[in-house]
Amino acid sequence: MKRSFSRKHLSAFTLVELLVVVAIIALLVSLGAPAYSSMIQHANSLKCATNLRSIGVAVSLACTDNNNMYPEINQTAPPLPYDPSVPGLVGVLGPYNITTANIQCPTDMQSGSGSSFTQYGSSYEWSPIPDDEVVGATVIYPRPGVSFPISSARTRLCMDFVGIHGTTRNKSNVLYADGHVVSH
């Protein structure tokens, strides 16, 4: 008795078909890479703006607890004066839930050992100045009883140490005294 063996016809991809599929996937990935990079930059900039808004809320609460006066914060870069006896952002705003995570810009942290955070202890510079004033001509902490009117919508409180946002990497996120954040 003879047995007959029947082979089932297996459907399989040919090598050419597999190469075409791989080439199409590679093409789609290469087309999507710039968009993905742009999305990552935008997400980092938004996280930075959120950090600055959190700092703005904490500063507002600190002002309320301090007879409507801004707290003295030492978070500056040279050539501005640095007084080691005055605490930085976390030291002053820590009671208002500002932590080390709130003072780290994700884009700044990607620059490694050259980051502002590693150099100055923060990705953000506390430098309250009006937009239309020269840094040297602005009095920030006048003596008690002295005040001057100024619009909070044009008074910068805190900003990135260096321009690290945007496609050309020359924009900084800036927190204004009224709480809004703008990229300049």
Secondary structure, 3 states (H helix, E strand, C coil): CCCCCCCCCCCCCCHHHHHHHHHHHHHHHHHHHHHHHHHHHHHHHHHHHHHHHHHHHHHHHHHHHCCCCCCCCCCCCCCCCCCCCCCCHHHHHHHHCCCHHHHCCHHHHCCHHHCHHHHHCCCEEEEEEECCCCHHHCCCCCCCCCCCCCCHHHEEEEEECCCCECCCCCECEEEECCCCEEEC
